[in-house]
Amino acid sequence: MRGPQDRTAGREPSNGEELTLHELALLAGGAWRVAETALARMLLDARVEIDRHGTVRVVRPRPRDEVEAVLLAALGPSGTGWLGAPRAAFGTSAPACRLEDGLRERGLIVGGTTGPGRGRPLLLPTWLAVPLLVLLAVGTVRVAAAAGADPGPAFLSAALVPLLVAFVLSRFGTPPDPLGPYWRPAARVEPLLAALRTGAPLPPGWRLSPDALAPAGRIIWAAVAVDGVPALGRHHLTTAFHGARPRPPRPGVS
């Protein structure tokens, strides 16, 4: 596992675009990775406990920033819960939207948006659904009239059927995923992420803030932001976040 010196050598140009730990995590893995990294940092600071089943217990409710505040608040008054709750809560939170908006304004991400501002999509876009509903209403009136029905029931059916169709379309629309990003990192960000994943020097024009360069054991937090909790080498934590996987062999054991 790489140490801080391996990851940071030659990585701080005098001028360049700076990324914080949360921004780097968002670029590498979306809101899910931001929550994952923040929970791991609280674990190593002994502010929360996380078992291999994914149960989180708050030990010291002292958030360092608004991201951690959202995660702790999602666990409720008991301070105990499954880690899926804080991750989901952060995905639709104001801090997550602010992180995304800030990166978008700097041109570091492109594509659609996530968070609560992203509406529930219908199965049909509005420009197509409205004409179809109008045609359906006209067709309902014609069918009812041809069948000899009274004008009153025919017009009532013409009004109710499109409403029913609209209701069905909205109910079966795909709800927005609060964790999965609908955007992608801009092309100029990819070399940075690739360098961090391989331990290569940062590309020119980039630098990381001190919180991303702080050590997390034998690595730095930037590695966790890019690679997730497996970078920490704690099997129970990887299992809690990503499910049970084969335990890596210990050195010297065949």
Salt bridges, closest charged atoms under 4 A:
GLU17 OE2 - ARG106 NE 2.97
GLU17 OE1 - ARG188 NH1 3.24
GLU18 OE1 - ARG207 NH1 2.65
GLU23 OE2 - ARG106 NH1 2.95
GLU36 OE1 - ARG33 NE 3.95
GLU36 OE2 - HIS242 NE2 3.24
ASP45 OD2 - ARG47 NH2 2.99
ASP45 OD2 - ARG64 NH1 3.24
GLU49 OE1 - ARG57 NH2 2.77
ASP65 OD2 - HIS22 NE2 2.92
ASP65 OD2 - ARG41 NH2 3.13
GLU66 OE1 - ARG98 NH2 2.69
GLU68 OE2 - ARG41 NH2 3.31
GLU68 OE1 - ARG47 NH1 2.62
GLU100 OE2 - ARG104 NH2 2.87
ASP227 OD2 - ARG7 NH2 3.66
